[in-house]
Amino acid sequence: MTIFLRLLTEKDKQNALANAVRNGGENVFEVDAASFCQIPGVPFAYWVSDRIRLMFKTHRPFKSEERLATRGASTCDDFRYVRVWWEAAERQGKSKCRWVPFTKGGSFSRFYSDIQQVVDWDDVRETFRGFVGRPGRWLDRPEALDYYFRPALTWPLRGISFSAQLVPKGCIFSVGGKVALAPKGELLALAGIFNSGPLDHLVRLFAGKVGGVQYETGLINQLPIPKINENTSEELSCLAKRGWSIRRSLDSVIETSHAFLLPAAIRGRLGEFSPATVELELKVIQAKVDAIAFDLYGLTEADCLTLSQIRECFGGEEDSQGGDEDESNSEDEKGSEIDLPSTDTLLSWAVGVAFGRFDWRLATGEREAPSEPEPFDPLPAKSPGMLPDGATPFHAHAGILVDDPGHPNDLARLMEEALVRVDAPVPFDVRRWLQRDFFAFHLQRYSKSRRKAPIYWPLATTSGSYTLWVYYPSLSSQTLYTAINDFIEPKLKQVGNDVVALRNKGAARSREEEKQFESLQTFELELMELRDTLLKLAPTYKPNRDDGVQITAAPLWPLFRYKPWQKVIKDTWAKLEKGDFNWAHLAMNYWPECVREKCKSDKSLAIAHGLEDLYVEPEGQPKKARDRKKVGGAE
């Protein structure tokens, strides 16, 4: 027998060690070290009973029959291949490439987590568009291709407590967004087991540690899974489905979620919405799932108590982290969207209504909310809160609204009208919020990890006295011309007339009129500068949404006044000029000769631009034969 002393939670380890040696107690474990061999990898899991260690022998591992945990592919260049779903262009009909939901790990969440990232997929080549392999694996075919698009379970890359979420059909998984595959009829019950306390403890036991576990597929494949009879399977499936459903309901107030319906301030119009009630029910579901799992694993009350004590000491659920190893969670993602100020989220929704993104009729009862999908149904192209295709928008426009009182496309007025239409409270100064607070708030909400993808773009004069709000999904090669002809030129004419009228007054101008005269002259010059900048950019600006928000916005960086965002896209423009993003459509647009020349030697670029005929395969280098020394060393 071997004696182990456990002092991880003791602050005064010196005295705790002396006390344990003299008096024994709950921190002293006497274990036959040979029993560790019952667990794959032979971790020093001394803190649990022999019965628990024996479970790795009495139950079959997850990897058996038709079950498998596997990792997916690494793009090696997420900025090129990966987008957030709201920035990617919608694919119409059959296409050689399409944006496919892409699991990348995420953070701690039981049963449900929205998949917000998509990857550019080439149906014909069955790989990422333009992908030709990566260092050490120069193959077009990505890893685990045969398992793509199947319903599955996924989990964070690492964490203190294990959690699993359902993956709908039609998804691709990454190297960080590993998945567990099983027959569809078993997945919900397995979701219950995967989110149970006993399995979480077995993960820690197998890893030989109680925190900071990295959940690799080798670990998951060897976890013992109990045999589940039909009745228990149905009970677990119902609990898992309910857990998925109510956790998904929390996303119904998050604009960027596939489950979005209405902002929190008016969400109650579609039925009761109480995050606190949801959290309480989730705890009840968790208790039931744990009880079933403890019974399936044949654990005693003493075992349950031991595992629960360990969990209380080390099981900080929210410490779980996810994402591929080349991706870090940004500061923008900290905190929960549910806790954001309700006034800000309501006004943000009103912006979306004005642009025709969101459907105000859900709030008035003119349109019923769509029924909830099944857990493994493919993700929709639009959230249920978005305006359906073909529906009449709240306000017809050409993709541009403006901060200009009295203008028919004045965004602040349209926001107020939208709130009045749905009988929601109108804040005191919507225009002030729009000018000072909105874009920073919007940028924070519409960013995911390293991707920043705002869809409402403020193009403004130097002082910010006049702002055009451009809707990214409506961008075209004519957008800048529309901004000039339909907005800036008429405004310049109006301001010019006012300047002339005041100038003609001459010495008769009052002190107030003198100030107004100077202000209008400055404003006129700023409008001219904005117009001239747009005129310079417009002839060569041909946006393509497949490039993503950052690259598409990069040529316009001088017109963004919010410094953090301006810096991001200015740096992006510098890299685009340098040739770092030659795969982008804008690179081909601005520097076609340079990009075409690169396509001759870069197969990936040639495929990306549909110029494979330009690519020249390099000649194979002949292998050098080794010189053989003659016997005796003679030459």
C-alpha positions in Angstrom: 0.0 0.0 0.0 1.1 3.6 -0.7 0.2 6.6 1.4 -0.8 9.9 -0.4 -1.3 13.2 1.3 -3.6 15.7 -0.3 -3.0 19.4 0.7 -4.1 21.2 -2.5 -6.7 23.4 -0.7 -4.7 24.0 2.4 -3.3 27.5 2.8 -0.8 26.7 5.5 0.7 23.6 3.9 3.6 23.2 6.3 1.3 22.8 9.4 -1.2 20.8 7.4 1.5 18.4 6.3 2.8 18.0 9.9 -0.8 17.4 11.2 -1.6 14.9 8.5 1.6 12.9 9.2 0.9 12.9 13.0 -2.9 12.4 13.0 -4.0 11.2 9.6 -7.4 12.4 8.7 -9.4 13.1 5.5 -6.3 14.4 3.7 -4.5 11.0 4.0 -5.2 8.2 1.5 -3.8 4.7 1.7 -4.1 3.1 -1.7 -2.7 0.1 -3.6 -0.8 1.7 -6.4 -1.6 -1.3 -8.6 -5.2 -0.2 -8.7 -4.2 2.8 -10.8 -3.6 0.4 -13.7 -7.4 0.0 -14.0 -7.5 3.5 -15.5 -6.0 4.1 -19.0 -2.8 6.1 -18.7 -2.4 5.0 -15.1 -2.9 8.4 -13.5 -2.3 8.7 -9.7 -6.0 9.0 -8.9 -5.6 8.2 -5.3 -8.5 10.3 -4.0 -11.4 8.1 -5.1 -12.5 4.6 -4.1 -11.5 1.3 -5.8 -15.1 1.1 -7.0 -14.7 4.3 -9.0 -11.4 3.3 -10.5 -12.9 -0.1 -11.4 -15.5 1.7 -13.6 -13.0 1.9 -16.4 -13.0 -1.9 -16.5 -16.7 -2.6 -15.9 -18.1 -0.2 -18.5 -17.2 0.0 -22.2 -15.3 3.0 -23.4 -17.1 5.6 -25.5 -15.1 4.6 -28.6 -17.0 1.4 -29.4 -19.4 0.2 -32.0 -20.6 3.3 -33.9 -19.3 5.9 -31.5 -16.2 8.0 -31.9 -14.6 11.2 -30.6 -12.5 12.9 -33.2 -10.9 16.2 -34.0 -11.4 18.2 -37.2 -9.2 20.3 -39.4 -7.0 23.3 -38.9 -7.3 26.0 -41.6 -3.9 27.4 -40.5 -5.4 30.8 -41.5 -8.7 31.6 -39.8 -8.6 35.2 -41.0 -8.8 33.9 -44.5 -11.2 31.0 -44.2 -13.4 31.7 -41.2 -16.1 34.4 -40.7 -18.9 35.1 -38.1 -22.2 34.1 -39.6 -23.7 37.5 -39.9 -20.8 38.8 -42.1 -20.8 36.0 -44.6 -22.7 36.3 -47.9 -25.8 34.1 -48.1 -25.4 31.4 -50.7 -28.3 31.1 -53.2 -28.9 27.7 -54.8 -26.0 25.4 -55.8 -22.6 26.9 -55.6 -19.0 25.6 -55.7 -18.4 27.1 -52.2 -20.7 28.0 -49.3 -20.3 29.2 -45.8 -20.8 26.3 -43.4 -21.2 26.4 -39.6 -17.8 25.7 -38.0 -17.5 24.5 -34.4 -14.4 25.8 -32.7 -14.8 24.9 -29.0 -16.6 27.7 -27.3 -16.9 28.1 -23.6 -18.6 26.3 -20.7 -22.2 25.6 -21.5 -24.3 22.6 -20.9 -26.5 21.2 -23.7 -26.6 24.4 -25.9 -24.3 26.9 -27.4 -24.8 28.9 -30.6 -22.4 28.2 -33.4 -21.5 31.7 -34.6 -18.6 31.0 -36.9 -18.7 29.7 -40.5 -16.0 28.4 -42.8 -15.7 28.8 -46.6 -16.4 25.4 -48.0 -15.9 24.2 -51.5 -18.4 21.5 -52.3 -16.7 20.3 -55.5 -13.2 19.9 -54.0 -14.5 18.9 -50.6 -12.2 21.2 -48.7 -11.9 24.8 -47.7 -11.9 27.1 -50.7 -8.4 27.4 -52.0 -7.0 25.1 -49.3 -4.1 23.0 -50.4 -2.9 21.6 -47.1 -0.7 22.9 -44.3 2.9 22.5 -43.2 3.6 18.8 -42.5 0.4 17.7 -44.2 0.3 19.0 -47.8 -3.1 17.4 -48.7 -6.2 19.2 -50.0 -8.4 16.8 -48.0 -8.9 18.1 -44.4 -8.8 15.8 -41.4 -11.9 13.8 -40.5 -13.7 14.7 -43.8 -15.9 11.6 -43.7 -17.4 12.7 -40.4 -18.4 16.3 -41.4 -22.0 17.5 -41.5 -23.3 14.9 -39.0 -25.1 15.7 -35.8 -22.8 15.4 -32.9 -21.7 16.7 -29.5 -18.9 19.1 -28.9 -17.2 20.7 -25.9 -14.7 23.4 -25.0 -11.0 22.8 -25.6 -10.1 22.9 -22.0 -11.5 23.8 -18.6 -12.1 22.9 -15.0 -15.6 21.4 -15.5 -16.6 19.4 -18.5 -19.7 20.4 -20.5 -21.0 19.3 -23.9 -23.3 21.0 -26.4 -25.4 19.6 -29.2 -24.1 20.1 -32.8 -26.8 20.3 -35.5 -26.6 18.7 -38.9 -24.6 20.5 -41.5 -21.6 21.6 -39.5 -17.9 21.2 -39.9 -15.7 20.9 -36.8 -12.2 22.3 -36.2 -9.1 21.0 -34.5 -10.3 22.9 -31.3 -14.0 22.1 -31.8 -13.7 18.4 -31.3 -16.9 16.2 -31.6 -18.3 13.0 -30.3 -20.2 11.0 -33.0 -22.8 8.4 -32.3 -26.1 7.1 -33.9 -28.6 10.0 -33.9 -31.0 8.1 -31.6 -28.3 7.9 -28.9 -27.0 11.5 -29.0 -29.6 13.1 -26.7 -29.1 10.5 -24.0 -25.3 10.8 -24.4 -25.7 14.5 -24.0 -27.2 13.8 -20.6 -24.3 11.5 -19.6 -21.7 14.0 -21.0 -23.2 16.8 -18.9 -23.5 14.8 -15.7 -21.4 15.2 -12.6 -20.1 11.6 -12.6 -18.7 11.9 -16.1 -17.1 15.2 -15.2 -15.4 13.4 -12.3 -14.3 10.6 -14.5 -12.7 13.1 -16.9 -10.7 14.5 -14.0 -9.8 11.1 -12.8 -8.6 9.9 -16.2 -6.6 13.2 -16.6 -5.1 12.6 -13.2 -5.9 16.2 -12.1 -8.9 18.2 -10.8 -8.6 21.3 -12.8 -7.3 22.8 -16.0 -8.0 19.6 -18.1 -7.5 19.7 -21.8 -10.3 17.6 -23.3 -8.5 15.7 -26.1 -10.3 13.0 -28.1 -8.1 10.3 -26.7 -9.4 11.1 -23.2 -13.1 11.2 -24.4 -12.8 8.0 -26.4 -11.6 6.0 -23.3 -14.2 7.4 -20.9 -16.4 4.6 -19.5 -20.0 4.9 -20.7 -22.7 2.8 -18.9 -25.2 0.7 -20.7 -28.5 2.6 -20.9 -31.8 0.8 -21.1 -34.6 2.2 -23.3 -36.6 3.8 -20.5 -33.6 5.5 -19.0 -32.4 6.6 -22.4 -35.8 8.2 -23.0 -35.7 10.0 -19.7 -32.2 11.3 -20.2 -33.1 12.4 -23.8 -36.1 14.4 -22.5 -34.0 16.1 -19.9 -31.2 16.9 -22.4 -33.7 18.2 -24.9 -35.4 20.4 -22.2 -32.0 21.7 -21.1 -31.1 22.5 -24.7 -34.4 24.2 -25.2 -34.5 26.5 -22.2 -30.8 27.4 -22.5 -31.4 28.3 -26.1 -34.2 30.5 -25.0 -31.7 32.7 -23.2 -30.2 33.4 -26.6 -33.5 34.7 -27.9 -32.6 38.2 -26.7 -29.1 38.2 -28.2 -29.0 39.9 -31.6 -26.1 37.9 -33.0 -27.6 34.5 -32.1 -29.4 32.1 -34.5 -32.1 32.0 -31.8 -32.7 35.7 -31.6 -36.4 36.9 -31.4 -36.7 40.3 -29.6 -34.6 42.4 -27.2 -35.0 41.8 -23.5 -37.1 44.9 -22.9 -39.9 43.5 -25.1 -39.2 39.8 -25.2 -42.1 39.1 -22.8 -44.5 39.8 -25.5 -43.8 36.4 -27.0 -44.3 34.6 -23.7 -42.7 34.5 -20.3 -38.9 35.3 -20.3 -37.1 35.0 -17.1 -33.4 34.1 -17.0 -33.6 33.5 -13.3 -36.4 31.0 -13.8 -34.4 29.3 -16.5 -31.3 29.0 -14.3 -33.4 27.4 -11.6 -34.9 24.9 -13.9 -31.5 24.1 -15.3 -30.3 23.3 -11.8 -33.3 20.9 -11.4 -32.5 19.2 -14.7 -28.8 18.9 -13.6 -29.8 17.3 -10.4 -32.0 14.7 -12.2 -29.3 14.0 -14.8 -26.7 13.5 -12.0 -29.0 11.2 -10.1 -29.6 9.0 -13.2 -25.9 9.0 -14.0 -24.9 8.0 -10.5 -27.3 5.1 -10.6 -26.1 4.0 -14.1 -22.5 4.0 -12.9 -23.5 2.1 -9.7 -22.0 4.7 -7.4 -22.8 4.6 -3.6 -23.8 7.6 -1.5 -20.2 7.7 -0.1 -18.8 7.9 -3.6 -21.3 10.7 -4.5 -20.2 12.6 -1.4 -16.5 12.2 -2.2 -17.0 13.4 -5.8 -19.3 16.2 -4.7 -16.7 17.5 -2.2 -14.0 17.5 -4.9 -16.3 19.3 -7.3 -17.1 22.0 -4.7 -13.4 22.6 -4.1 -12.2 22.6 -7.7 -15.3 22.7 -10.0 -15.5 26.3 -11.1 -17.8 25.8 -14.1 -17.3 29.2 -15.6 -13.6 28.7 -15.8 -13.9 26.5 -18.8 -12.4 27.9 -21.9 -12.6 27.1 -25.6 -11.6 27.8 -29.1 -8.8 26.6 -31.2 -5.3 27.0 -29.9 -4.6 29.8 -32.4 -7.6 31.7 -31.1 -8.1 33.6 -27.9 -11.2 34.9 -26.3 -11.1 38.7 -26.6 -11.9 41.2 -24.0 -15.0 42.0 -26.1 -16.6 38.7 -25.2 -16.3 39.0 -21.4 -19.6 39.0 -19.6 -23.0 38.0 -20.7 -25.1 39.7 -23.3 -28.2 39.0 -21.2 -26.8 41.5 -18.6 -26.3 44.4 -21.1 -28.4 47.5 -20.4 -31.9 46.9 -21.8 -32.1 50.4 -23.2 -29.0 49.9 -25.3 -30.2 46.5 -26.6 -33.6 47.9 -27.4 -32.1 50.9 -29.3 -29.7 48.6 -31.2 -32.7 46.5 -32.2 -34.5 49.6 -33.4 -31.5 50.4 -35.6 -31.9 46.9 -37.1 -35.6 47.5 -37.7 -34.8 50.8 -39.5 -32.4 49.0 -41.8 -34.8 46.1 -42.5 -32.8 43.6 -40.6 -35.2 42.8 -37.8 -39.0 42.2 -37.9 -40.9 44.6 -35.7 -44.1 42.6 -36.3 -43.0 40.0 -33.7 -43.4 42.7 -31.1 -46.9 43.9 -32.3 -48.3 40.4 -32.8 -48.7 40.9 -36.5 -46.4 37.9 -37.0 -46.2 34.8 -34.9 -42.8 33.6 -33.7 -41.7 30.5 -35.6 -41.9 27.2 -33.8 -38.7 26.0 -32.1 -36.5 23.8 -34.2 -35.5 20.3 -33.2 -32.1 20.1 -31.5 -30.2 18.6 -34.5 -32.0 20.6 -37.2 -29.5 22.5 -39.5 -28.9 26.1 -38.4 -31.1 28.7 -40.3 -29.8 31.3 -42.6 -31.6 33.9 -40.5 -32.6 34.1 -36.9 -36.4 34.0 -36.3 -36.2 37.6 -35.2 -34.9 38.7 -38.6 -37.2 40.0 -41.4 -38.2 37.0 -43.6 -37.2 37.0 -47.3 -39.8 38.8 -49.3 -41.4 40.7 -46.4 -41.9 44.4 -46.6 -39.3 46.3 -44.5 -40.1 48.9 -42.0 -38.5 51.5 -44.2 -37.4 51.2 -47.8 -33.9 52.4 -48.5 -30.9 51.8 -50.7 -28.6 50.5 -47.9 -27.8 53.9 -46.5 -29.4 55.9 -43.7 -28.2 59.2 -42.3 -27.9 61.2 -39.1 -29.6 64.3 -40.5 -32.8 65.8 -38.8 -35.5 66.3 -41.3 -34.1 63.9 -43.9 -36.6 61.2 -45.0 -33.8 58.6 -44.3 -32.9 60.1 -40.9 -31.9 57.1 -38.7 -32.7 58.6 -35.3 -36.2 59.5 -36.4 -36.8 56.0 -37.9 -35.6 54.4 -34.7 -38.1 56.5 -32.7 -40.9 55.6 -35.1 -40.0 51.9 -34.8 -40.2 52.1 -31.0 -43.5 54.0 -31.2 -44.9 51.4 -33.6 -44.3 48.6 -31.1 -45.4 50.7 -28.2 -42.0 50.6 -26.5 -40.6 53.4 -24.4 -38.6 56.0 -26.4 -35.5 57.2 -24.6 -35.0 60.9 -24.0 -32.3 61.5 -26.6 -32.0 58.8 -29.3 -29.8 61.0 -31.5 -27.3 61.6 -28.8 -27.0 57.9 -28.1 -26.6 57.2 -31.8 -23.8 59.7 -32.2 -21.9 59.0 -29.0 -22.5 55.5 -27.8 -23.9 53.2 -30.6 -21.0 52.2 -32.7 -18.7 51.3 -29.8 -21.6 49.2 -28.4 -22.3 47.7 -31.8 -18.6 46.8 -32.4 -18.4 45.1 -29.1 -21.5 43.0 -29.7 -20.6 42.1 -33.3 -17.1 40.8 -32.5 -16.2 37.2 -31.9 -12.7 36.3 -30.6 -10.3 37.8 -33.1 -13.0 38.7 -35.7 -14.5 42.2 -35.5 -17.5 42.4 -37.8 -19.8 45.4 -37.3 -22.5 45.6 -40.0 -23.6 49.2 -39.5 -20.8 51.5 -40.7 -20.7 55.2 -39.8 -18.9 57.1 -42.5 -18.5 60.7 -41.2 -17.1 64.1 -41.8 -13.9 65.0 -39.9 -15.7 66.4 -36.9 -18.5 63.8 -37.0 -21.1 66.6 -37.7 -22.6 64.5 -40.6 -22.7 60.7 -40.6 -23.9 58.3 -43.3 -24.8 54.9 -41.8 -24.0 52.2 -44.4 -25.6 48.7 -44.1 -22.9 46.2 -44.8 -25.2 43.4 -46.2 -26.4 45.9 -48.8 -23.0 47.0 -50.0 -22.4 47.1 -53.7 -20.1 48.8 -56.2 -22.8 51.6 -56.4 -23.1 52.3 -52.7 -20.5 55.1 -52.6 -22.1 56.8 -55.6 -25.4 56.6 -53.9 -23.9 58.2 -50.9 -22.6 61.1 -53.0 -25.6 61.6 -55.3 -28.5 61.0 -52.9 -27.1 62.3 -49.7 -24.0 64.5 -49.8 -24.7 66.5 -52.9 -28.3 67.5 -51.9 -26.9 68.3 -48.4 -24.2 70.5 -49.9 -26.8 72.3 -52.0 -28.9 73.0 -48.9 -25.9 74.1 -46.8 -24.6 76.2 -49.7 -27.9 78.0 -50.0 -27.9 78.8 -46.3 -24.3 80.1 -46.5 -25.3 82.4 -49.4 -28.3 83.7 -47.6 -26.3 84.6 -44.6 -23.4 86.0 -46.6 -25.8 88.3 -48.5 -26.9 89.8 -45.2 -23.4 91.2 -44.8 -23.1 93.6 -41.8 -26.7 93.1 -40.9 -26.0 89.6 -39.5 -26.6 89.3 -35.8 -24.1 87.8 -33.4 -26.0 84.5 -33.4 -26.1 84.6 -37.2 -22.4 85.3 -37.4 -21.7 82.1 -35.4 -24.1 80.2 -37.6 -22.4 81.6 -40.7 -18.9 80.4 -39.5 -20.3 77.0 -38.5 -22.0 76.5 -41.8 -18.9 77.4 -43.8 -16.9 74.9 -41.8 -19.6 72.3 -42.3 -19.7 73.0 -46.0 -15.9 72.4 -46.3 -16.2 69.1 -44.3 -19.0 67.9 -46.6 -16.9 68.8 -49.7 -14.0 66.8 -48.2 -16.2 63.8 -47.5 -17.6 64.0 -51.1 -14.2 64.3 -52.6 -12.9 61.3 -50.6 -15.8 59.2 -51.7 -15.4 60.3 -55.3 -11.8 59.2 -55.2 -12.7 55.8 -53.7 -15.9 55.0 -55.6 -14.5 54.1 -59.1 -12.3 51.3 -57.8 -14.4 50.1 -54.8 -16.0 46.8 -55.6 -16.8 45.1 -52.3 -17.3 41.4 -52.0 -18.8 40.0 -48.8 -16.7 36.8 -49.0 -13.7 39.0 -48.1 -15.3 39.7 -44.7 -16.0 42.9 -42.9 -12.5 44.0 -42.1 -11.1 43.7 -45.6 -14.2 45.1 -47.1 -14.1 48.2 -44.8 -10.3 48.6 -45.1 -10.3 51.0 -48.2 -12.7 53.3 -46.3 -10.6 53.6 -43.2 -10.2 57.4 -43.4 -13.9 57.8 -43.1 -14.4 56.0 -39.8 -14.0 58.2 -36.8 -14.1 55.7 -33.9 -10.4 55.3 -33.3 -10.2 51.7 -32.1 -12.0 50.5 -35.2 -10.2 52.9 -37.5 -6.9 51.5 -36.3 -8.0 47.9 -37.0 -9.0 48.6 -40.6 -6.1 50.9 -41.3 -3.7 48.1 -40.3 -5.8 45.7 -42.4 -5.4 48.1 -45.4 -1.7 48.2 -44.9 -1.5 44.4 -44.9 -3.7 44.3 -48.0 -1.4 46.7 -49.8 1.6 44.7 -48.7 0.2 41.5 -50.3 -0.7 39.6 -47.1 -4.3 39.1 -48.3 -3.8 38.4 -52.0 -6.6 35.8 -51.7 -9.1 38.6 -51.2 -11.3 39.8 -54.1 -10.4 43.3 -53.2 -6.7 42.5 -53.7 -7.5 41.3 -57.2 -9.6 44.4 -57.8 -6.9 46.8 -56.8 -3.7 45.0 -58.0 -4.8 42.5 -60.6 -1.5 42.1 -62.4 0.4 41.5 -59.1 -2.2 38.9 -57.9 -2.3 37.1 -61.3 1.5 36.9 -61.3 1.3 35.3 -57.8 -1.3 32.8 -59.0 1.3 31.3 -61.3 3.3 30.0 -58.4 0.7 29.8 -55.6 -1.9 27.1 -56.3 -4.1 28.3 -53.3 -4.4 31.8 -54.7 -5.1 30.5 -58.2 -8.0 28.4 -56.9 -9.3 31.2 -54.8 -9.5 33.5 -57.8 -10.7 30.8 -60.3 -7.4 31.1 -62.2 -6.1 27.5 -61.9 -5.1 27.6 -65.5 -2.4 30.2 -64.6 -0.8 28.0 -62.0 2.4 26.2 -63.1 3.3 23.1 -61.1 6.9 23.2 -60.1 9.2 20.6 -61.5 10.2 17.9 -59.0 13.6 18.2 -57.6 15.8 15.2 -58.3 17.0 13.4 -55.3 20.8 13.5 -54.8 22.3 10.0 -54.7 24.6 9.4 -51.8 28.2 8.8 -52.6 29.3 5.3 -51.7 32.7 4.9 -50.2 34.8 2.1 -51.6 36.1 -0.6 -49.4 39.3 0.6 -47.7 38.3 4.3 -48.2 39.8 4.4 -51.8 38.1 6.8 -54.2 
